[in-house]
Amino acid sequence: MGQYVAPIRDMQFVLHELLNVTDELKAMPDFAEIDADIINQVLEEGAKFTQDVLFPLNHSGDREGCHYDAATKTVTTPKGFKEAYKQYVEGGWAALACDEQYGGQGLPIALNNSFYEMLNSSNQAWSMYPGLSHGAYECLKEHGTDEQKSVYLPKLASGEWTGTMCLTEAHCGTDLGLLRSKAVPQADGSWSITGSKIFISAGEHDMSENIVHLVLARVPDAPEGSKGISLFLVPKFLPNADGSLGERNPIFCGAIEEKMGIHGNATCQMNLDGAKGWIIGQPNKGLQAMFVFMNAARLGVGMQSLGLTEVAYQNALTYAKDRIQMRSLSGPKAPDKPADPIIVHPDVRRMLLTAKAFAEGGRAFSSYMALQIDRELHHPDEEVRKEAADEVALLTPIIKAFLTDNGWIATSEALQVYGGHGYISEWGMEQYVRDSRINMIYEGTNTVQSLDLLGRKILMDNGAKLRKFGEKIKAFVEENGLDENMSEFITPLGDLGDKVTKLTMEIGMKAFQNPEEVGAAAVPYLRVVGHLVFSYFFAQMAKIALAKEDSGDNFYKAKLATTRFYFARLYPETAMLIRQARSGSANLMALDADLF
Ligand SMILES: Cc1cc2nc3c(=O)[nH]c(=O)nc-3n(C[C@H](O)[C@H](O)[C@H](O)COP(=O)(O)OP(=O)(O)OC[C@H]3O[C@@H](n4cnc5c(N)ncnc54)[C@H](O)[C@@H]3O)c2cc1C
């Protein structure tokens, strides 16, 4: 069923040529020993595992789905999933970016991120089982007690136990302030938690021996709304003092959802009936503690769509070279055949290049972001750490929403390349479209990400974080502004930077008069800023490619062609988006709800 070959060449280009990742990592003592060979070796081994072990289970996992047994309240994952997970754990993959102190391999997020792209290209549904564990690991590492860390972190790092995030309840998704699950303190320092969670990814399964649930609930007398939410650690099996598994905790799966895509991943209703848990961090400060998890998960969701974009593109490309229909407008290109391969047709190329540009732009952006997370967590200079943290905060909603919207467009275009064959299940393309749709919804819908970007991350700090990032773009524009060869990339980049500044100020002014203006502008605004980020990375990649255009390596020629396509065909969307963002709230709010 189709194919997947990890795009190692492009990953290496991004890590080594665009980001100079080994030099950057040398500035961080924790990563000083990491050289290009280690990075390349991990990429190659990661490619083997994902291509050979996970990819073959993608289509079968989708067809089979998960099974729920109401008598035992257990979930069986599709055939082969459990065995693949065993190989993943034995290969040390779960431990890649975990600290050596907890049994991890101590490698940077920048490298783990590339591996994560491969996981998602090969099998998003499978990758969600271990995918949430790293967020749980980071959250506990940052906010857990020493005892919690010593019991749980080594198990999460090894992959013996997996993690979940239990936020959503039937009446509360976006608005966590409505949450009702309750936690009552016990004499032994633990808490008794009661409530019902829905839509919990990997809430129950047969792949690991224990599951560590991170659960949001309210303590007695908690303030109403989001200020009264606390975070708890609730294991499926209570660990004994020696780390072995003890009593079964009453947190049970009551049902699994039937859904549009990611069929191989169990989306569980989880019922807590006096389950034993331990508080993480301070009472009523649960959302702050959970943010560590949610930020990791938001980058993770962006990577899910990047993975799907890449694999859908690869398959569509192979098909377009093979499928023959009609002749090229400029005369036969395969005269020996009864028709030309469809890749000769301009619009088929547009569809392929859309997916290719979204994949390459997304790879550059997300790898940069992952390196910034490494700086935030590991750089010895406090100033650098703070600057990186601010940038990560700014870019997180963009990576989540922009990459997942792009993934939806890219997988759909890739399906279209197949014509009717894309729509039927046999070729696997419709699965990519179905799987990618959830990425725009969970981890905070893309609307919520847009509100977070424009409202919280930009307007609430008077544009300081955006300005700081803008200074980097400005410096690049000034540095390359006189280079004639670069002007086709620098001009649109500089122009969009100016437009974003003006647009931000205009919305900020309007928002003083009417707060609805933020809600009305946020979604197109995020997409405009997403294009600004992409333009910045494409311009940098073009600079490298121009310098090596005549090296004989066609990779650089292809990179330039993709960059030119991006600026000619995808970037112009910003003109329309800016008009939409400027159009104000009246056209949305005028119609009374009864008149819809
Ligand atoms: C397959 C799957 C897996 C999931 N996995 C998990 C998981 O592991 N853990 C977990 O806790 N949850 C999980 N979720 C839940 C998911 O995060 C929520 O569905 C999501 O946050 C949206 O919440 P909701 O469905 O209640 O929609 P609602 O919050 O009811 O939103 C409905 C619509 O209203 C919009 N909206 C809401 N408020 C505003 C606003 N202020 N301004 C503008 N628009 C607004 C939303 O954007 C959305 O379009 C999962 C969901 C699914 C389907």
The ligand as an SDF file (V2000), in Angstrom:
LIG
                    3D

 53 58  0  0  0  0  0  0  0  0999 V2000
   -9.9060   12.1200   18.0820 C   0  0  0  0  0  0  0  0  0  0  0  0
   -9.8100   13.0630   19.2200 C   0  0  0  0  0  0  0  0  0  0  0  0
   -8.7790   12.9460   20.1270 C   0  0  0  0  0  0  0  0  0  0  0  0
   -8.7030   13.8110   21.2240 C   0  0  0  0  0  0  0  0  0  0  0  0
   -7.7160   13.6290   22.1800 N   0  0  0  0  0  0  0  0  0  0  0  0
   -7.8020   14.3190   23.3490 C   0  0  0  0  0  0  0  0  0  0  0  0
   -6.9460   13.9940   24.4550 C   0  0  0  0  0  0  0  0  0  0  0  0
   -6.0560   13.1360   24.3590 O   0  0  0  0  0  0  0  0  0  0  0  0
   -7.1110   14.6570   25.6150 N   0  0  0  0  0  0  0  0  0  0  0  0
   -8.0750   15.6240   25.7820 C   0  0  0  0  0  0  0  0  0  0  0  0
   -8.1910   16.1650   26.8630 O   0  0  0  0  0  0  0  0  0  0  0  0
   -8.8950   15.9630   24.7410 N   0  0  0  0  0  0  0  0  0  0  0  0
   -8.7850   15.3340   23.5420 C   0  0  0  0  0  0  0  0  0  0  0  0
   -9.6210   15.6480   22.5080 N   0  0  0  0  0  0  0  0  0  0  0  0
  -10.5740   16.7350   22.6630 C   0  0  0  0  0  0  0  0  0  0  0  0
  -10.2220   17.9710   21.8480 C   0  0  0  0  0  0  0  0  0  0  0  0
   -9.0860   18.5970   22.3670 O   0  0  0  0  0  0  0  0  0  0  0  0
  -11.4620   18.8740   21.8230 C   0  0  0  0  0  0  0  0  0  0  0  0
  -12.4120   18.2420   20.9920 O   0  0  0  0  0  0  0  0  0  0  0  0
  -11.1560   20.2670   21.3330 C   0  0  0  0  0  0  0  0  0  0  0  0
  -10.3560   20.9480   22.2580 O   0  0  0  0  0  0  0  0  0  0  0  0
  -12.4140   21.0920   21.0860 C   0  0  0  0  0  0  0  0  0  0  0  0
  -13.3330   20.9720   22.1320 O   0  0  0  0  0  0  0  0  0  0  0  0
  -14.8510   20.5710   21.8240 P   0  0  0  0  0  0  0  0  0  0  0  0
  -14.8380   19.3770   20.9480 O   0  0  0  0  0  0  0  0  0  0  0  0
  -15.5900   20.4720   23.0980 O   0  0  0  0  0  0  0  0  0  0  0  0
  -15.4100   21.7650   20.9760 O   0  0  0  0  0  0  0  0  0  0  0  0
  -16.0270   23.1530   21.5720 P   0  0  0  0  0  0  0  0  0  0  0  0
  -15.1180   23.6990   22.6160 O   0  0  0  0  0  0  0  0  0  0  0  0
  -17.4400   22.9280   21.9280 O   0  0  0  0  0  0  0  0  0  0  0  0
  -15.9410   24.0690   20.2850 O   0  0  0  0  0  0  0  0  0  0  0  0
  -16.8620   23.9990   19.1990 C   0  0  0  0  0  0  0  0  0  0  0  0
  -16.4880   25.0600   18.1580 C   0  0  0  0  0  0  0  0  0  0  0  0
  -16.5860   26.3640   18.7480 O   0  0  0  0  0  0  0  0  0  0  0  0
  -15.3830   27.0690   18.5680 C   0  0  0  0  0  0  0  0  0  0  0  0
  -15.1430   27.9390   19.7020 N   0  0  0  0  0  0  0  0  0  0  0  0
  -15.2030   27.6390   21.0170 C   0  0  0  0  0  0  0  0  0  0  0  0
  -14.9080   28.7140   21.7620 N   0  0  0  0  0  0  0  0  0  0  0  0
  -14.6320   29.7170   20.9130 C   0  0  0  0  0  0  0  0  0  0  0  0
  -14.2310   31.0720   21.0540 C   0  0  0  0  0  0  0  0  0  0  0  0
  -14.0470   31.6310   22.2530 N   0  0  0  0  0  0  0  0  0  0  0  0
  -14.0470   31.8080   19.9310 N   0  0  0  0  0  0  0  0  0  0  0  0
  -14.2100   31.2700   18.7090 C   0  0  0  0  0  0  0  0  0  0  0  0
  -14.5840   29.9960   18.5100 N   0  0  0  0  0  0  0  0  0  0  0  0
  -14.7810   29.2210   19.6010 C   0  0  0  0  0  0  0  0  0  0  0  0
  -14.2970   26.0120   18.4370 C   0  0  0  0  0  0  0  0  0  0  0  0
  -13.1540   26.4980   17.7590 O   0  0  0  0  0  0  0  0  0  0  0  0
  -15.0480   24.9210   17.6590 C   0  0  0  0  0  0  0  0  0  0  0  0
  -14.9980   25.1970   16.2910 O   0  0  0  0  0  0  0  0  0  0  0  0
   -9.6750   14.8300   21.3720 C   0  0  0  0  0  0  0  0  0  0  0  0
  -10.7010   14.9650   20.4280 C   0  0  0  0  0  0  0  0  0  0  0  0
  -10.7980   14.0940   19.3880 C   0  0  0  0  0  0  0  0  0  0  0  0
  -11.9500   14.2390   18.4170 C   0  0  0  0  0  0  0  0  0  0  0  0
  1  2  1  0
  2  3  1  0
  2 52  2  0
  3  4  2  0
  4  5  1  0
  4 50  1  0
  5  6  2  0
  6  7  1  0
  6 13  1  0
  7  8  2  0
  7  9  1  0
  9 10  1  0
 10 11  2  0
 10 12  1  0
 12 13  2  0
 13 14  1  0
 14 15  1  0
 14 50  1  0
 15 16  1  0
 16 17  1  0
 16 18  1  0
 18 19  1  0
 18 20  1  0
 20 21  1  0
 20 22  1  0
 22 23  1  0
 23 24  1  0
 24 25  2  0
 24 26  1  0
 24 27  1  0
 27 28  1  0
 28 29  2  0
 28 30  1  0
 28 31  1  0
 31 32  1  0
 32 33  1  0
 33 34  1  0
 33 48  1  0
 34 35  1  0
 35 36  1  0
 35 46  1  0
 36 37  1  0
 36 45  1  0
 37 38  2  0
 38 39  1  0
 39 40  1  0
 39 45  2  0
 40 41  1  0
 40 42  2  0
 42 43  1  0
 43 44  2  0
 44 45  1  0
 46 47  1  0
 46 48  1  0
 48 49  1  0
 50 51  2  0
 51 52  1  0
 52 53  1  0
M  END
$$$$
